[in-house]
Amino acid sequence: MRSKIFTVDAFTDEPFAGNPAGVCILTEEREAHWMQSVASEMNLSETAYLKKSNNGYNLRWFTPKVEVELCGHATLASAHILFEKGYLKREEQARFHTRSGLLTAISKENWIELDFPKQPVKPSSPPTGLVESLGVKPTFVGKNTLYYFVEVASEAIVRGLKPNYVQLASVPVNAVAVTSKATTPGFDFISRFFAPALGIEEDPVTGSSHCGLAPFWEERLHKSELTAFQASARGGVIHVRVVSDRVYLGGKAVTILEGETCT
């Protein structure tokens, strides 16, 4: 059975920027092996699979190597396709049933806001080799249920990072976000995200990391609404709001390719 599949650039309003994600609309259940094979073929940081359910859509995310528990940019891309292609009306709420619980998205004029769980970052000793592989002198190291987080002294350090990916892939962590307060006007904080163990050396824009970064910087900057920039080569802008135990991630998306699988 063929399935509709799209490539969407998320957290950007310009083609060929932000973070590209695959979005596959399933009309029947498919095995995890098939989904992993398609994700490997797409070779994007994540490919999302949507299957209509009685109260929304079942949603799963795969990197080229593994299935993951939470993904922000591929969820934004999924909501974008549902609204843009008429699967949902603009005034409807997109409801996603995932391994991380119920996630929702709403369309706000020309952007989309995701409702994600807050994932607070707690101080932690870095695993052996983590700091060395990044080549930085951290001012803070912590982790949440998903990733490690390393704060450094300046935006210039974040932008200039050149990790040793071979060494980093050998460190027993899924991924690490490196962050600092922003000095570029219009942004509150900046970050980059590295996950060679998941088959992604550097992720262009990472929604799930901002479930930890948002409360981290809320506490330091005393602001519950912040604007973040992820300083990858492609770059991306994320508007975040922290409300109780939730983080709202706002962004735009652009459809780049549309087709269908042949199997």
C-alpha positions in Angstrom: 0.0 0.0 0.0 1.5 3.3 -1.1 1.6 6.2 1.4 1.8 10.0 0.9 5.2 11.3 2.0 6.5 14.9 2.3 9.7 16.7 3.1 9.0 19.8 5.3 11.5 22.4 6.5 10.5 23.2 10.1 11.1 26.2 12.3 11.6 28.5 9.3 9.6 30.4 6.8 12.2 30.0 4.1 12.9 26.9 2.0 16.1 25.1 2.6 16.5 26.5 6.1 15.4 25.3 9.5 15.3 21.5 10.1 14.0 19.2 7.3 11.7 16.3 8.4 9.9 13.6 6.6 6.2 13.2 7.1 4.5 10.0 6.0 0.7 9.6 6.1 -0.2 6.0 6.7 -3.5 4.5 5.6 -2.8 1.2 7.3 -0.6 0.0 10.1 3.0 -0.7 9.1 5.8 -2.6 10.9 8.5 -0.7 12.7 11.1 -2.3 10.4 9.4 -0.7 7.4 9.2 2.7 9.0 12.9 2.5 10.0 13.8 1.5 6.5 11.9 4.4 5.0 13.5 6.8 7.6 17.0 5.5 6.6 16.1 6.0 2.9 14.9 9.6 3.6 18.2 10.2 5.6 16.7 13.2 7.5 17.2 13.7 11.2 13.6 12.5 11.7 10.8 11.0 9.7 7.3 11.1 11.3 4.6 8.6 10.7 0.9 9.6 11.1 -2.0 7.1 11.3 -5.5 8.4 11.9 -7.1 7.3 15.1 -10.5 7.9 16.7 -9.4 11.0 18.5 -6.5 12.4 16.5 -3.4 10.7 15.0 -1.0 8.1 16.3 2.5 9.6 15.7 5.9 7.9 15.8 9.4 9.4 14.9 12.4 7.6 13.5 16.0 8.9 12.9 18.0 7.1 10.2 19.1 4.7 13.0 16.5 4.4 15.8 13.0 5.3 16.9 12.9 8.2 19.4 10.7 9.2 22.3 10.1 12.8 21.4 10.7 15.1 18.4 9.7 18.7 18.1 10.5 19.7 14.5 8.9 16.6 12.9 5.8 17.2 15.0 5.7 20.8 13.8 6.1 19.4 10.2 3.3 16.9 10.8 0.9 19.6 12.0 1.9 21.8 9.1 1.0 19.0 6.6 -2.3 18.2 8.3 -3.3 21.9 8.1 -1.9 22.7 4.7 -3.2 19.6 2.9 -6.7 19.7 4.4 -6.5 16.7 6.7 -7.5 19.2 9.4 -9.2 22.6 9.2 -7.1 25.6 10.4 -9.4 26.1 13.4 -9.1 22.5 14.6 -6.6 21.2 17.1 -4.1 18.6 15.9 -3.9 15.8 18.5 -1.0 13.4 18.5 -0.8 10.2 20.5 2.8 9.4 21.1 5.3 7.6 23.3 5.6 10.9 25.2 1.8 11.1 25.8 -0.7 13.4 24.1 0.8 16.3 22.2 -1.3 19.0 20.5 -0.8 21.7 18.0 -2.8 24.7 16.9 -2.6 27.0 13.9 -2.0 30.7 14.8 -2.2 32.9 11.7 0.9 31.9 9.7 2.6 29.8 12.4 2.0 26.7 14.6 2.3 26.3 18.3 3.0 22.9 19.8 2.1 21.8 23.4 4.9 19.7 24.8 5.8 18.4 28.3 8.3 20.4 30.3 11.6 18.5 30.8 13.5 20.3 33.6 17.3 20.1 33.5 19.0 19.1 36.8 22.7 19.5 37.5 24.8 16.4 36.8 28.4 15.4 36.5 29.4 15.0 32.8 30.1 11.4 31.6 33.7 10.7 30.9 34.7 12.2 27.5 31.6 14.5 27.0 33.3 17.8 27.7 36.5 16.7 26.0 34.7 15.8 22.8 33.0 19.2 22.7 36.2 21.0 23.4 34.7 23.6 25.7 34.9 24.8 29.3 31.4 24.5 30.7 29.8 26.9 33.2 27.1 24.3 33.9 26.4 20.6 33.0 23.0 19.0 33.6 20.6 16.5 32.1 16.9 15.7 31.9 15.1 12.5 30.9 16.2 13.0 27.3 19.6 14.7 26.9 22.6 16.3 28.5 22.9 20.1 28.5 26.1 22.1 28.6 26.1 25.9 29.3 29.1 27.9 28.1 30.1 31.5 28.7 29.2 33.1 25.4 27.3 33.0 22.2 30.6 33.1 20.3 31.7 29.8 22.0 28.4 28.1 20.9 28.7 29.3 17.3 32.4 28.3 17.1 32.0 24.8 18.4 33.8 22.1 16.5 33.0 18.8 18.3 35.0 15.6 17.8 32.1 13.5 16.5 33.9 10.2 16.7 34.8 10.8 20.3 31.3 12.1 21.1 29.6 9.1 19.6 31.6 6.9 22.0 30.2 8.8 25.1 27.2 7.0 26.7 24.7 9.8 26.0 21.9 10.1 23.5 22.6 13.7 22.7 23.9 17.0 24.1 22.7 20.6 23.7 25.2 23.3 24.2 23.8 26.7 25.1 24.5 30.3 26.2 22.7 33.5 26.7 22.3 35.3 23.4 24.0 38.5 22.5 22.4 38.8 19.0 19.5 41.3 19.2 16.0 39.7 19.2 17.0 36.4 20.9 17.2 35.4 24.5 19.3 32.3 24.3 21.2 30.3 21.6 22.0 26.6 21.3 23.4 23.8 19.2 22.5 20.1 19.4 24.7 17.1 18.7 23.5 13.5 18.5 26.0 11.2 16.7 24.8 8.2 18.7 21.4 8.7 17.1 22.9 9.0 13.6 22.8 12.8 13.6 26.1 14.7 14.0 24.4 18.1 14.3 20.6 18.5 14.3 19.7 21.8 12.5 16.8 22.8 14.9 15.6 20.7 17.8 12.2 21.2 19.3 12.6 18.5 22.0 15.7 20.0 23.4 13.8 23.2 24.1 11.5 21.4 26.5 14.6 21.5 28.7 16.2 24.8 27.5 13.0 26.8 28.0 12.7 26.2 31.7 16.5 26.4 32.1 16.6 29.9 30.7 13.2 30.9 32.2 14.9 30.5 35.6 18.0 32.4 34.7 16.4 35.2 32.7 13.2 35.5 34.8 11.1 35.4 31.6 8.4 32.8 30.8 8.2 33.8 27.1 11.5 33.7 25.2 12.8 33.6 21.6 15.5 31.1 20.9 17.9 30.6 18.0 19.6 27.3 17.1 22.8 28.2 15.5 23.4 25.3 13.1 24.5 26.0 9.5 20.8 26.1 8.5 19.6 27.9 11.6 16.1 28.1 13.1 14.0 30.3 15.3 11.8 28.9 18.1 9.4 30.9 20.2 8.9 29.3 23.6 6.4 29.7 26.5 6.6 28.0 29.8 3.3 27.4 31.5 3.2 25.2 34.6 4.4 21.7 33.5 4.1 22.4 29.7 6.4 24.1 27.2 4.7 25.7 24.1 7.0 25.7 21.0 6.0 28.1 18.2 7.4 28.0 14.7 6.7 28.1 11.0 7.2 25.5 8.3 7.5 25.1 4.5 6.7 22.1 2.3 9.6 21.2 0.0 8.7 17.9 -1.6 5.6 15.8 -2.0 5.3 12.2 -3.3 4.4 8.7 -2.3 6.2 5.5 -1.3 6.4 2.7 -3.8 5.8 -0.1 -1.2 
